[in-house]
Amino acid sequence: MKSNETHQLLSHWDRKGRYVYTKADLAKLINDPSDNTLSETLRRLVANGTLVRAARGVYVYANSRHLGSSTIEDVALALRRGEYVFESLESALSLWGDISQIPLDRITLMTTGRKGEYRTPFGVIEFTHTQSSPATILDNTVQRPDHPIPLATKEFARANLKQVRRNLSLLAQEGAVS
């Protein structure tokens, strides 16, 4: 598939709200038997600025009208597709005003998938594994307008922070540890 055809296809999907893709998504989307290999095609699309490589196996349409503050969340969902993901720990507690430090270039997420840290052009995504059941997660998270990832309630985020035993001093400084 020629670059201009690929750009038109990605622009079409962008108008429908889709602008973050896994390598498998792109394999289906731009499946062209005349292309040498998918990896070469993706390398060419990144080199010419059509796609941004966000993380290994995840790409973002560079000309998307949806690029913004929630792009990092869309990338995170692509990295953990099929798993429950919610914002918690320091990110959530900062949003709830429970800690004074605001993570500017990082989002801390809990997931039923693997833990891991990804440095992307949109910021650092930190996944921490949780064994919480889907029902517990759904009962203790809230949806937010313009955010694809739900936010842990203040109590659930505090419980998650204690469970993973990190940065408790951020809460202790305010006398919030019980």
N, C-alpha and C positions, 0 to 999 in steps of 0.2 A: 504494500500500500504506500502510495506517495505521501510525502510529508503534508502537503496541502489537504489531501483527502483525510489524513489522520487528524489534522487540526480541525477540519469541518466536523468530523465525527465526534471528537472530544467537545467541541463547542455545542453540538446538538445535545449531548448528554449533560453538559454544564447547564444548559437552559432548563433541564429537568431536575437540577439539583445535585447531580453526580459529578464530582470532580476529584475524588480520592480513589485510587485504584490499587489493588494488589497486582502482582505480576500475573497471577492466574486470571484475574479480571481482564487485563489487557490482552492476554493470550486469546481469550474468547472474543474480545471486542475487535481486535485488529488482525484476526486470523486471516492471513493472506498466503496462499501456497507459493506465491512468487517471491516472498520475502526469504532471505537466507536463513536467519534464525531470529527468534524473538529477542534474545539478548542483544544482538547487533542492532535490531530495530530500536529497542529501548535506549541503548547507548547513543544512537543517532538522535532520537527525540530529546534526550537530556542535553546533548551537545548543542542542538539548534534552539534550545530554550522552550520547546513545547511542553516538556515535562520537567518537574523538579523531583529528584530522588530524595524522598523524605527519610527513608530508612531502608534497610535491606528488604527488597521485595514490595515496597510501598512507594507509589508515585502520585504526584499531585499535578493536575493540569495547571500550568503556569499562568494562563490567561483567564482563569476562572473569575467570574463575578462574585463567587462565594468566599474567596480568600479573605481571611480576617482573624479575629481573636479566637474563634472556635475551630480554626483549621487544625490546631494541635490535637483537639479532641477527636476530630474526624480521622486523623492519622492514627491516633491511639486505638480507635475502634477497628480500623483496618488491621492493625497489628494483632489484635485479640478478637478477631471475628469469631462468633460462635460462643464466646464466653461472656459472663456478666462482668461489667466494668462500671465502677462508680468513683467519683472524686471523693477523696477522704484525706486523712492524716493532715499534714501541715497546710495543704491547699484549702481543704474544706474548713479547717479551724480558723484559718486566716479570713476566709469569707464570712464566717460566723462571728468574727471579732473576738475569738477566744485566745488568739495569740497575736502578738504585736508585729511579728515579722511577716512580710508579704513575699512569697516566692514569686519573683518577677519572670524568670526565664525557665520555670519548671512547673510541671503539674504532677501531683502525687495521686496515684490511682490505686485502688484495690481491684483485684480481678480474681475470678475463679480459675484463670489460666496461669501460665508461668510468670514468675517474677522476672524482672529485667529492667534495664535502663537503656534508653535510646536517645542519642543526641541527634536532633533533627534541625533543619533550617528554621523551624517554627518554635523551637524551644526543647527542653529536655523532658522526656516522658519517663516517669518512674512508675513501674508496676510492682506492687507487693501482693503476693498471693494471700487469698483468704479462703478459709474453709467454711465460711458462712453459707447457709443454704440459700437457694434462690428466693424462697419465701421471706427469710430474714432480711435479705438485701432489699427486696421490694418494699417490705414494711418499714424500712429505716432509711429510705432515700426519697428525695423530692426531685421532680422534674423542674427545669428552669427554662423560661422562654429563650430561644436562640442558642441553646446549648444542647448538643446531642447526648451528653453524658450526665446522668443524674448525680445529685449532690447528696452525700451522707448527711443525715441530721446531725446536729451538734453533739448529741449524746452518743450516737453511733460512731462519729469521727473520733471522739475522745476515747471510746472503748477500743477502736481499732488502733489508735496510737499507743494505748497501754498494752494491748495485745502484742504488738510487734516490738515493744520495749525500746522506743527511740524518742529522742527529743522531748522527753517528759519535763525537762527543765524549762522548756518554753512555757509550759502550763504552770509549773511551780513558781516561776517568777511572779506570776499574778496571783499566787495562792489558790490555784484552781485544782490542784491534785487532791483527790479525796483519799 
